[in-house]
């Protein structure tokens, strides 16, 4: 039996080769892999002894040869193939171990296009695909983590068809992901990221219990940055499909305030509480006041470390998920009394986000793709005063909170913030004035005083009616993108009611 080993990532390759050698396998190798194996004392045959042709063109051509691919691809149970292989002097290659040139690492390290081109593997993917195509006769190994498993299967003669098929699937996933990465990079470099094809690939992190509903299947996949594998820690309980989407909404809002003690409470993807106070405990208490009914069974994102004191306060009601930068051990112990609560962290002082550069959404028959939206801090800092009145420093802080929450919540959305805590929110409405009125009605139901608060909208107010409604509630400052043909009417209404109004010039629809 013969094995061809040719890897860029040489982790564990010596031990794998030694294991194969101990089982009586003959080892063939190329370039750097050959040097590593021979230096380690493995008896190894250099590839040009097989191909009868030297590596050439600075290593661009090594394995693209009939003695390699013939040895991989001929069917062992086909008499015609066997006869032809014998006639041509082609010997079988029964195991191929390949991982590909480090294209991802190269584009992260340099912008030198010549170097990037040289790190596009040609022979590797060809060997992987050839081996995967003939998986019934050839074991194809593309994952360092599979080395010990393969050796065990060979030692116990349990490398059956199901096992070979699993390696085959992994091999085609490997080359498909690799080629997709190259195509996406080239389109990003030369076509602003919008080529004729868009490839969205992800690696499974874990299965969820089910999808949005019990009759649906669900799994979490991550992009090549391995954000979840590297950062996401399940401390207590397993994350469901819906947990993950709610966590996404809550973390995006809470983390957008940098180092501040932000707490965001989310229910069914929508924020129902938010606050920034001197301590995380105070932030949680104030955030909960906005809508404690909706918060029941909700998701809480904590931009910091959960202490025992904060955990005890949270434990007073039923929360389904707490996601935080981290948890103190005493805090985790507090939550042990609640069987249904789930705790997740990023093993960091604060919440983390991946900062994906692209966003996409499934629609029936395909998907729409776009650059990711970003609400930058300078949008509020550089907002233009449009009316006669100027907001105070505390009102500007409230405007910033309201604007960020509004921009990351389903449109149409209107948010009211007072003393750095959200006191009302209307989201996902078909009318912006309805969003404004529904928010105030809810605040009244919760006995929350909104007088003196700041108000934000993620898009322009098309009429003055929302301003009139805000004035009746006692709103003192408003921030919005502007851009309506009736902006002058809206500004005039604000001046009439003694409300400071600011335009950012940037709309943040979220549909």
C-alpha positions in Angstrom: 0.0 0.0 0.0 1.3 3.5 -0.9 0.5 6.8 0.6 1.2 10.2 -0.9 1.7 13.0 1.7 1.9 16.6 0.6 0.9 19.2 3.1 1.4 23.0 3.8 0.4 22.7 7.4 2.9 20.1 8.7 1.3 19.8 12.1 1.3 16.1 13.1 2.5 14.9 9.6 5.6 13.2 10.9 3.7 11.2 13.5 1.1 10.3 10.9 3.8 9.1 8.4 5.5 7.1 11.2 2.1 5.5 12.0 1.6 4.5 8.3 5.2 3.3 8.1 4.7 1.1 11.1 1.7 -0.5 9.3 3.8 -1.3 6.3 2.8 1.6 4.1 5.2 3.0 1.5 5.4 6.8 1.8 5.7 9.2 -1.2 6.1 12.9 -0.6 6.9 16.3 -2.1 9.0 19.4 -1.5 8.9 20.6 2.1 6.9 17.7 3.3 9.6 15.3 2.0 12.3 17.2 3.8 10.4 17.1 7.1 9.7 13.4 6.9 13.2 12.4 5.8 14.8 14.6 8.5 12.6 12.8 11.0 13.9 9.4 9.8 10.9 8.4 7.9 11.7 6.3 4.8 10.2 8.4 2.1 10.2 8.4 -1.7 10.5 11.8 -3.4 7.8 12.5 -5.9 10.0 12.8 -9.0 11.0 9.1 -8.5 7.3 8.4 -9.2 6.6 10.9 -11.9 9.9 10.3 -13.6 9.9 14.1 -14.1 11.4 16.8 -11.9 9.5 19.4 -10.0 9.6 22.5 -12.3 8.7 26.1 -12.7 9.6 27.0 -9.1 7.4 24.2 -7.8 4.3 25.1 -9.8 4.3 21.6 -11.3 4.9 18.7 -8.9 2.1 16.2 -8.9 0.3 17.0 -12.2 1.4 13.8 -13.7 -0.3 10.5 -15.0 1.8 8.4 -12.7 0.2 10.3 -9.7 -3.3 10.8 -10.9 -3.4 7.4 -12.7 -2.3 5.8 -9.5 -5.1 7.6 -7.6 -7.9 7.3 -10.1 -7.8 3.8 -11.6 -10.6 1.5 -10.3 -9.1 -1.4 -8.4 -12.1 -3.7 -9.2 -12.1 -2.8 -12.9 -10.1 -5.4 -14.9 -9.7 -3.0 -17.9 -8.3 -0.3 -15.5 -6.0 -2.8 -13.8 -4.7 -4.1 -17.1 -4.1 -0.6 -18.5 -2.4 0.5 -15.3 0.0 -2.5 -15.6 0.6 -1.7 -19.2 1.5 1.9 -18.5 3.5 1.1 -15.4 1.1 3.0 -13.1 1.2 1.8 -9.5 -1.7 2.4 -7.1 -1.7 5.2 -4.6 -4.1 4.2 -1.8 -4.0 7.1 0.6 -3.6 10.8 -0.2 -3.0 13.3 2.6 -3.1 16.9 1.4 -3.9 20.3 2.9 -3.6 23.3 0.7 -1.4 26.4 0.2 -2.2 29.0 2.9 -4.2 31.4 0.7 -6.2 32.8 3.7 -3.1 33.5 5.8 -1.4 35.1 2.8 -4.2 37.6 2.0 -4.3 38.5 5.7 -0.6 39.1 5.8 0.1 40.9 2.5 -1.4 42.8 -0.4 1.3 41.7 -2.8 -0.7 40.3 -5.6 2.3 38.3 -7.1 2.8 36.5 -3.7 -1.0 36.0 -3.4 -1.1 34.3 -6.8 1.7 32.0 -5.9 -0.2 30.8 -2.9 -3.1 29.5 -5.0 -2.8 25.7 -4.9 -3.3 23.8 -8.1 -1.8 20.3 -7.7 -3.3 20.0 -4.2 -6.9 20.5 -5.0 -6.5 18.3 -8.1 -5.2 15.4 -6.0 -7.9 15.9 -3.4 -10.6 15.8 -6.0 -9.1 12.8 -7.8 -8.9 10.9 -4.5 -12.4 11.9 -3.4 -13.7 10.8 -6.8 -12.2 7.4 -6.3 -13.0 7.2 -2.5 -13.9 3.6 -2.6 -10.3 2.7 -3.4 -8.4 5.7 -2.0 -8.5 7.3 1.5 -8.4 11.0 1.2 -7.2 12.9 4.3 -7.5 16.7 4.4 -7.9 17.4 8.1 -5.0 17.3 10.6 -7.6 16.2 13.3 -8.3 13.0 11.3 -4.8 11.6 11.4 -5.2 9.5 14.5 -8.7 8.4 13.4 -7.4 7.2 10.1 -4.5 5.3 11.7 -6.9 3.7 14.1 -9.2 2.6 11.3 -6.3 1.1 9.4 -4.9 -0.7 12.4 -8.4 -2.2 13.1 -9.2 -2.8 9.4 -12.4 -0.8 9.9 -11.9 1.8 7.1 -15.2 0.7 5.6 -17.2 2.4 2.9 -19.1 4.7 5.3 -15.8 6.0 6.7 -14.3 6.5 3.3 -17.4 8.3 2.2 -17.2 10.7 5.2 -13.6 11.6 4.2 -14.8 12.1 0.6 -17.5 14.6 1.6 -15.0 16.4 3.8 -12.5 16.6 0.9 -15.0 18.1 -1.5 -16.1 20.6 1.2 -12.4 21.5 1.6 -11.8 22.2 -2.1 -15.1 24.0 -2.5 -14.4 26.2 0.5 -10.9 26.9 -0.8 -12.0 27.9 -4.3 -14.9 30.0 -3.0 -12.4 31.9 -0.8 -10.2 32.6 -3.8 -13.1 33.7 -6.0 -14.6 36.0 -3.3 -11.1 37.5 -2.8 -10.7 38.2 -6.5 -14.2 39.8 -6.7 -13.5 41.9 -3.6 -10.2 43.1 -5.1 -11.4 43.8 -8.6 -15.2 44.0 -8.6 -15.9 45.7 -5.2 -17.1 42.4 -3.8 -20.0 42.0 -6.3 -19.0 39.5 -9.0 -21.2 37.3 -11.2 -21.2 34.7 -8.4 -21.3 35.2 -4.6 -20.1 32.3 -2.5 -21.2 32.1 1.1 -19.4 29.3 3.0 -19.4 28.4 6.7 -18.1 25.6 8.9 -20.4 23.9 11.3 -19.8 24.9 15.0 -22.7 22.9 16.5 -26.2 21.6 15.9 -29.1 23.4 17.6 -31.9 21.3 19.1 -34.0 22.4 16.1 -34.6 25.5 14.0 -37.1 28.3 14.7 -39.7 25.6 15.3 -39.5 21.9 16.5 -40.2 20.5 13.0 -37.2 22.4 11.5 -33.5 21.4 11.7 -30.9 23.9 12.7 -27.1 24.4 13.0 -24.7 27.2 13.7 -22.1 27.8 11.0 -19.2 30.3 11.1 -17.2 32.1 8.5 -13.5 31.5 8.0 -12.6 33.9 10.8 -13.7 31.1 13.2 -15.3 33.8 15.4 -17.5 31.4 17.4 -15.0 28.6 17.7 -12.4 31.0 19.1 -14.6 33.2 21.3 -18.1 31.8 22.1 -18.3 29.8 25.3 -21.3 27.8 26.4 -21.2 27.9 30.2 -24.6 26.5 31.0 -27.1 25.1 28.6 -27.1 24.7 24.8 -27.9 27.6 22.5 -31.0 27.1 20.3 -31.5 28.6 16.9 -33.7 31.4 18.3 -31.3 32.0 21.2 -28.5 32.7 18.6 -30.6 35.2 16.6 -31.7 37.0 19.8 -28.1 37.0 21.1 -27.0 38.6 17.8 -29.5 41.4 18.2 -28.7 42.0 21.9 -24.9 41.9 21.5 -24.8 44.2 18.5 -26.6 46.9 20.4 -24.8 46.5 23.8 -21.4 46.2 22.3 -21.8 49.3 20.2 -21.0 51.5 23.2 -17.4 50.4 23.6 -16.2 50.2 27.2 -19.4 51.5 28.7 -21.6 49.5 31.1 -24.3 48.8 28.6 -27.1 46.3 29.2 -29.5 45.3 26.4 -32.6 43.1 26.9 -34.1 41.4 23.8 -37.3 39.4 23.2 -38.0 37.8 19.9 -35.2 39.8 18.2 -36.4 43.2 19.5 -34.9 45.3 22.3 -37.3 45.8 25.2 -34.8 47.3 27.6 -31.5 49.2 27.5 -29.5 51.3 29.8 -26.0 52.6 30.6 -25.3 53.5 34.2 -22.3 53.8 36.5 -22.4 50.0 37.2 -23.7 47.0 35.3 -26.1 46.3 38.2 -27.6 49.8 37.9 -27.8 49.4 34.1 -29.7 46.1 34.4 -32.1 47.6 37.0 -32.9 50.6 34.7 -33.0 48.5 31.5 -35.6 46.1 33.1 -37.9 49.0 34.0 -38.6 49.7 30.3 -40.7 46.5 29.8 -40.3 43.9 32.6 -43.2 41.9 31.1 -41.5 41.4 27.8 -38.2 40.8 29.5 -39.6 37.7 31.1 -38.0 34.8 29.2 -35.8 37.2 27.3 -32.1 37.5 26.4 -29.8 39.8 28.3 -26.5 41.0 26.8 -24.1 42.4 29.4 -21.2 44.4 28.1 -18.8 43.3 30.9 -18.4 40.7 33.6 -21.4 39.3 35.5 -20.8 39.5 39.2 -22.5 37.6 42.0 -24.5 40.7 42.9 -25.7 41.2 39.3 -26.5 37.5 39.0 -28.6 37.6 42.2 -30.6 40.5 40.8 -31.1 38.7 37.4 -32.2 35.6 39.2 -35.3 37.3 40.5 -37.1 36.7 37.2 -37.0 34.1 34.5 -34.4 34.9 31.9 -33.7 32.4 29.2 -30.3 33.6 28.2 -27.5 35.8 29.6 -24.7 36.5 27.3 -21.7 38.5 28.7 -18.1 39.3 28.3 -17.6 36.8 31.1 -18.9 35.5 34.4 -17.4 35.4 37.9 -17.4 31.8 39.3 -19.7 33.0 42.1 -22.2 34.4 39.5 -22.3 31.0 37.7 -23.0 29.3 41.0 -26.0 31.7 41.6 -27.6 30.6 38.3 -27.3 26.9 39.1 -30.6 27.2 40.9 -32.3 28.0 37.7 -32.5 24.9 35.5 -33.7 26.6 32.3 -31.4 29.5 32.1 -28.5 29.5 29.6 -25.2 31.2 30.1 -22.8 32.1 27.3 -19.7 34.3 27.2 -16.9 35.5 25.0 -14.3 34.8 27.6 -13.4 38.5 27.5 -13.8 41.6 29.6 -16.4 43.0 27.2 -18.8 41.6 24.6 -17.2 40.8 21.2 -18.5 41.1 17.6 -17.0 39.7 14.5 -17.4 42.9 12.4 -18.4 41.1 9.3 -18.0 43.2 6.2 -20.9 41.7 4.3 -24.6 41.0 5.1 -27.1 38.9 3.2 -30.7 37.8 3.6 -32.5 34.8 2.2 -35.5 35.5 -0.1 -37.5 32.8 -1.9 -35.3 31.6 -4.8 -32.1 33.2 -3.7 -30.6 35.9 -1.5 -29.8 39.6 -1.5 -26.3 40.6 -0.6 -24.9 43.9 0.6 -22.1 45.6 2.5 -22.7 45.5 6.3 -24.4 48.6 7.8 -22.5 50.4 10.6 -23.6 53.1 12.9 -20.4 54.9 13.5 -20.0 57.0 16.7 -19.2 60.1 14.6 -22.7 60.0 13.0 -24.1 61.4 16.3 -21.0 63.4 17.2 -21.1 65.1 13.8 -24.9 65.4 13.6 -26.0 68.8 12.4 -28.1 71.0 14.6 -31.1 72.0 12.5 -33.4 74.0 14.8 -32.9 76.9 17.1 -32.2 75.0 20.2 -29.0 73.1 21.2 -29.2 69.9 23.1 -27.4 69.6 26.4 -24.5 67.2 27.0 -26.7 64.7 28.7 -29.4 65.0 26.0 -26.7 64.3 23.4 -25.8 61.1 25.2 -29.4 60.1 25.2 -29.7 60.9 21.5 -26.7 58.7 20.8 -28.2 55.8 22.7 -31.6 56.2 21.1 -30.1 56.5 17.6 -28.0 53.4 17.9 -30.8 51.3 19.3 -33.2 52.6 16.6 -30.6 51.8 13.8 -30.3 48.2 15.0 -34.0 47.5 15.4 -36.6 46.6 12.9 -38.0 49.5 10.9 -40.1 51.6 11.3 -38.6 52.3 14.7 -38.8 55.2 17.2 -36.8 55.1 20.5 -37.2 57.2 23.6 -34.3 57.5 26.0 -34.1 59.4 29.3 -31.0 59.6 31.6 -29.2 57.0 29.5 -32.0 54.4 29.8 -34.5 53.5 27.2 -38.0 54.3 28.4 -40.0 53.5 25.3 -39.6 51.8 21.9 -41.9 51.2 18.9 -40.5 48.9 16.3 -41.5 47.0 13.1 -44.4 49.3 12.4 -45.8 50.2 9.0 -46.2 53.8 10.0 -43.5 55.9 11.8 -46.2 57.9 13.7 -47.7 54.6 14.8 -44.3 53.5 16.1 -44.0 56.8 18.0 -47.5 56.5 19.5 -47.3 52.8 20.4 -44.0 53.4 22.2 -45.6 56.1 24.3 -48.7 54.1 25.0 -46.5 51.2 26.3 -44.5 53.7 28.4 -47.7 54.9 29.9 -48.8 51.4 30.7 -45.5 50.8 32.5 -45.9 54.1 34.4 -42.7 55.5 32.9 -42.2 59.2 32.8 -40.8 60.1 29.4 -40.9 63.9 29.9 -37.6 65.4 29.2 -36.4 62.4 27.1 -34.6 62.3 23.8 -36.1 60.6 20.7 -34.5 59.0 17.7 -35.7 57.5 14.4 -33.6 55.4 12.1 -35.1 57.2 9.0 -36.6 60.6 8.4 -39.9 61.8 9.7 -42.1 62.3 6.6 -44.5 64.6 8.4 -44.6 66.8 11.5 -47.2 64.5 13.2 -44.5 62.5 14.9 -43.0 65.7 16.2 -46.3 66.9 17.5 -46.8 63.6 19.3 -43.3 63.8 20.7 -44.0 67.3 22.0 -47.1 66.1 23.8 -45.0 63.5 25.6 -42.4 66.1 26.7 -39.6 65.1 24.3 -36.7 67.7 24.5 -34.4 66.5 21.8 -34.7 64.5 18.5 -32.2 62.9 16.2 -33.0 61.5 12.8 -31.3 61.1 9.4 -33.3 63.8 7.6 -33.9 63.8 3.9 -37.7 64.3 3.6 -39.2 66.8 1.3 -40.9 68.1 4.4 -37.7 68.5 6.5 -38.4 72.2 6.8 -41.8 71.5 8.2 -40.4 69.0 10.7 -37.7 71.5 11.8 -40.3 74.3 12.2 -42.5 72.0 14.3 -39.5 71.2 16.6 -38.8 74.9 17.1 -42.5 75.6 17.8 -42.4 73.0 20.6 -39.0 73.9 22.0 -37.3 70.7 20.9 -33.7 70.5 19.8 -33.4 68.6 16.5 -30.4 67.1 14.8 -29.9 65.4 11.4 -27.2 62.7 10.8 -27.6 62.4 7.1 -27.4 58.6 7.3 -30.4 56.3 7.1 -30.4 52.9 8.9 -33.3 50.8 7.7 -33.4 47.3 9.1 -35.9 45.0 7.3 
